[in-house]
Amino acid sequence: MAETASTASGDTQNSSAEDRRQHTADRNDQSPSETTDDPSHKLLYGVNDVPPWYTCLLLGLQQFLTMLNGSVAMPLMVTPLTCMADDDPARGYIIDATLFVSGITTLLQATFGTRLPIVQGPSWTYLAPIAAVMHLPEWKCPDVDLLANMSSEERSGLWQPRVNELLGALAVASVIQLLLGATGAVGLLLRFISPITVVCTITVLGIGFFESFRGMMSSHWPVSLLTMFLVILFSQYLRDVKIPFPYCTRTSKGVIRVPIFKLLPVLLSIMISWSLCAILTHADILPVGSAARTDHNLNALSEAVWLQLPLIGRWGAPTVHIGPVLGMTAAVLASIVESIGDYYSCAKISGASAPPVHAMNRGIAIEGLGGILSGLFGAANASTSYSGNIGIIGVTRVGSRRVVQLSAIFMILFGLVGKFGALFVSIPAAIYGGAFVALFAMIAGIGLSPLQYIDMNSPRNMYVVGFSILIALVIPGYIEKNPTLLTTGIPTLDHMSYVVLSTAMFVAGLISAVLDNTIPGTDKERGVDRWRALTAGAAAGADSDPTYRLPWGMHLLERWRWTRLLPFSPTFEGFPELGDATCCRRPRSRQCSVELKKAAAISPA
């Protein structure tokens, strides 16, 4: 158990608050090299600090605008798979529901989960199983000509059952994620996941949707290429350019320079291309019927209401089948691995110690709860931690959780404005196509980044990585073209086999995990030693850092000894290694841990 938990059972709430302030002051007094690896980085505000309200307001808005890229893009990628029309107002509702649920999940995560300044948003890892489910024979969209002749009511009757199928699978798979976090089973799962598995899984996600992007870009190549060029220009060539903005407070005034191209490259690129298309449309330079015109989907904006509250089961009760659930579960596992890495990155860059096990368990459980809410409210995607928002902490040097909590309020409020989501529906698909190509190129690059831990001079590792990625691109494509290949006469088994084997992420993760854990190789060769070294500080973090203590009720948790057995409680001490129940009944549990370790050291192999 944490040292604070074992010694503060008789302390008052005031003393706990004083401990937190003293810890924050100690960390802020450290030299920059002690706070982070970057010597130029020194935090202005730590995790537990509260900046002035205007600072929180501006930085919270910035965090919201940064996560807006994925929150808008992901629903617009999912809805065409469900046969939804481009001008359907429901697309705007799904965007609003995504923002609403992301705000709730972010608020819960920053307040009760890991308690780190980490933003939650829709996860791209779910896109692959969603596409696999929608390619099942019974869910495939009819021919384009048939869709064009349908009325709006007939079109709604077509896509609503498909959306409910996705929502049901998403909610059930998220229940699995919640249980993995609440029971502490995440640690057992991670024993079989190495850097090689992460490389293969995320890389396949990044390069697996080129056909979808090609279709979107081919609707108007000049606009798509312009958008792609702008994303590359802003995110790579102009990323260090800072734009001056004047500011004025009660005590000072001046000019602040903001790296706006580094913070909002995708959003800026979409807005510029969209504005250009709007000008060309208004001037009638773009011919009538051109895919780049901005007046195609205006009815979605006009029909949207100003204020709408996301409703549970808006389009009926979600449906559940085992095949889609298993496909979503593969995305859940990939999302867990990604989020745990983000927890450590966020803790490091915000000046906190490495997150203890109980904080990670709560974080994964909160993300599972967010997925359940997504399935209930119709967001059509689960939440995960956003790495891009973590990077903003390094730029602004403000790691306060209060900023992220305020950004969550922005998400909730904008999620209630119906016309806000509908506004993005009117953007031509060609613009999104160019932006998505650049965005998924970055995702593929992120998937390759764990190669730094692996010995790629090893023929073993080269074979595992190369074979896993290649086979994950071959098998799903073949299954999609031959859906009757796996016909067994049992519909449930047929659906399950199709979804699992047509999900490239699942195939890559399964093949790489099996090969990496069965082919002989040292931990150093596999990169496991350096991978595990990242989590080495987790136990120490629980003893010294009050960041991960819950905001309320700590005195009760420290008084009730049974809470030490709850994997999500801040007083959690780990599961007994030797099953010594008498030891764990002692009031001083730190002594229990020491005795268990001594017994394990002298026990025979």
Salt bridges, closest charged atoms under 4 A:
GLU18 OE1 - ARG21 NH2 2.92
ASP37 OD2 - LYS348 NZ 2.42
ASP86 OD1 - ARG91 NH1 3.68
GLU138 OE2 - HIS495 NE2 2.85
GLU165 OE2 - HIS321 ND1 2.95
ASP284 OD1 - ARG293 NH2 3.65
ASP295 OD2 - ARG293 NH2 2.91
ASP516 OD1 - ARG460 NH2 2.90
ASP516 OD2 - ARG526 NH2 3.12
ASP523 OD1 - ARG526 NH1 3.81
ASP523 OD2 - ARG532 NH1 3.83
ASP543 OD1 - ARG590 NH2 2.95
ASP545 OD1 - HIS23 NE2 3.05
GLU558 OE2 - ARG549 NH1 2.94
GLU573 OE2 - ARG564 NE 3.97
GLU595 OE2 - ARG586 NH1 2.60
